[in-house]
Amino acid sequence: MTRTIGLALSGGGSRAAAFHLGCLRALNDCDLLDRIRVVSGISGGSLLAALWAYGPADFADFDARTTDLLRSGLQWDIARQAFRPSAVVRNLTAATRAGTRQVLSRGNTVSVARPANRTDALAAVLTRKAFDTKIMADVTHPGLDVVLTATDLATTNAVRFGSARSGCSRYGAITEPIHVATAVAASAAYPAFLPALERTFTFQRAGGDQQQHTVLLTDGGVYDNLGLSVLEPGRSPHHTQHVYDVPFIISCDAGQGELTVKAPHFMLGRLNRSFATVHRKAQDSARARLHEWAASGRIEGFALAYLGMKDERLPAPPADLVPRSAVATYPTNFAAMNRSHFEAITTRGEQLMRTVLPMARR
């Protein structure tokens, strides 16, 4: 079967991973997973994309392992890993050295200051609980490409970790193999809770020149929360490492939808609300691009399963639809999920995907 579909899995912590699992259940039942050419993951979507792409070949086994991981959560494991005495000492020592180098160089270089922070702990936990020492090239499903996106705070560029190639448009291609756990942790480093993952890579430009750069990797959702930029039609290989001209796109969006009314009078509330506003408008713009690409003929069609969509706007909702109100307030984190929340979110994902697939424009 020819692989002609691009799959984009948005950010949103465990809420997103559970929602995307439900979406994949529907795609599996419709025999569409084998038609996926590339999966683009962001944050919680990167976790789910990697669990599928690098996990068991049998879907039922993947489903069971993913369910166990999301139900048990990651946060307590991260805390235990991060606050071991050896990790704290490493972090403080490196921060002191990096600060000294910054002063001597007058701030013109980026140094690794926090080599054992909570996001490094997340990478260690993911290595132990999910991915072992697999690298990005070790995809389970033949013919499938994987792209997991993080954001470099030093340059404000995207850093994309791919099964075929990894790199950053500003610096070039990364020459070292990338561990899956590292890529997922970098993409999932939600800035409100997790510090940037600091790494030094060797980058190679098109002409062959190589140079080392340190990147400060945070949540890929800061750059592109829906993961659609990787799938944009007409991308030029002269400007990006990743070009996938797929005729059909399936977008799984775990966004919470319309925000509740609040009155943020003080600074922290104002900043949080401002960030939420910018984030929401960026998501709205990304969804609009799907419609523009289809209307202009740049893609043949798309399907958008949106967790936060108002129930009354669904074209043909099932009678037993899990309502938006039951899932939209679930927080963005990687805490353990109780059974009722997990089942509600995965079921809504499965229901929405089944609803939008027949309505997708072709």
Secondary structure by P-SEA (a helix, b strand, c coil): ccccbbbbbbbcaaaaaaaaaaaaaaaaaacccccccbbbbccaaaaaaaaaacccccaaaaaaaaaaaaaaccaaaaaaaaacaaaaaaaaaaaaaaaaaaaaaccccccccccccaaaaaaaaaaacccccccccccccccbbbbbbbbcccccbbbbbccccccccccccccbbbbaaaaaaaaaccccccccbbbbbbbbcccbbbbbbbbbcccccccccccccccccccccccccccccccbbbbbbcccccccccccccaaaaaaaaaaaaaaaaaaaaaaaaaaaaaaccccccccccccccccccccccccccccccccccccccccccaaaaaaaaaaaaaaaaaacccccc
